[in-house]
Amino acid sequence: MSSSFVRIHGGVDAQGAPRFDFSTNSNACGPCPVALAAVQQADATRYPDPGYTDLRERLADFHGVDGARVVLAGSASEFICRITAWTGQQGRRKSDHTVFIPPHAFGDYAQAARAWGLGITTQAALAKLVWCCEPSSPLGIAAPLPELPPHAVVVLDSAYEPLRLNGAVSFTDDQRAQVWQLFSPNKALGLTGVRAAYAIAPVGAEADALALDALAPSWPMGAHGVALLEAWVQADAQAWLAESLHTLRRWKAMQIAMLQDMGWTCLHSDANFFCAQPAQRPNSLGMGDALWVAELNRLRAAGVKLRDTASFGLPGHARLSVQPPVAQDALRAALRQAAATPDYSSMEVQT
């Protein structure tokens, strides 16, 4: 069965799970033992509390906010679709149905806007819905803070903030209190197969939080998602995460040094992932994107998967998550083998 609509993402694909997966940004030190045990012990024979009363209060206490500001979601992607739909219901003017998306950003922002018939603008000051992400994907840096219109719905996607290895969020505490903050801890905990997320509404936006809750189906997350978020706020899980960041910093330095030694150009990133441009080779002259796609396919066939960033608006680069030394060794060997291939033009190019 085929579909004309294809979602572009890293991780498992039609070839199965890559043995060495640099294409998703999950914490390579994971899974977090505390969270894994909680998910494995979750009672899947019962519905969760439809109001998620206890979980909502735990998350509120963790962030030091009122529970009425917490909105539960099936995943970050589900929340992106839901708040986009809600924004599209507001106002009647054309300017009330425009979304600002950073130049290089997660594709679901634009996909949700198109699905709900909303326009996309490069001028945040004209938008009804403004997306910000720090650290951003695919670049892993803080994008310049756009001029925020006074009555816009502004969402700060903080999916990768727990995996920040350097720097600090550019939003002040006061600014964060005035925007929606979106969290999806499954990446930080190394359990991306468990879908669960939550958002914190701006101060004074409790009515909007209720409206977002009303748009959700019953039980947007199941027992395993609840278990993941309950583990997320535990001190043991946070201590494990903090320790993992030290390991990721060390692995990141090793991975960048290895790629630079092979002629790659690595872009600056504050997160557990970064973008890199491959070395130019004599037989690549004039081949352009076809050669690059062919090389990615060859790496994938060798069990190593990178994330092409063309869909992010950054062609000719790959996004690589930080992986342990054994995976880095496999990447080095696969790249050397690819470099030794005399003629890429004869390879079948898959898209």
Secondary structure, DSSP 8 states (H G I E B T S, - for coil): ---S-----SS-BTTBS-SEE-SS---TT-S-HHHHHHHHT--TTS---TT-HHHHHHHHHHHTS-GGGEEEES-HHHHHHHHHHHHHTS-SSGGGGEEE--SS--HHHHHHHHHTT-EEES-GGG-SEEEEESS-TTT-S--------TT-EEEEE-TTGGG--SS--SS-HHHHHTSEEEE-TTTTTT-TTS--EEEE--TT-HHHHHHHHHHS-S-SS-HHHHHHHHHHTSHHHHHHHHHHHHHHHHHHHHHHHHHHHTT-EE---SSSEEEEE----GGGTTTTHHHHHHHHHHHHHTTEE-EE-GGGT-TT-EEEE---HHHHHHHHHHHHHHHH-S-GGGS----
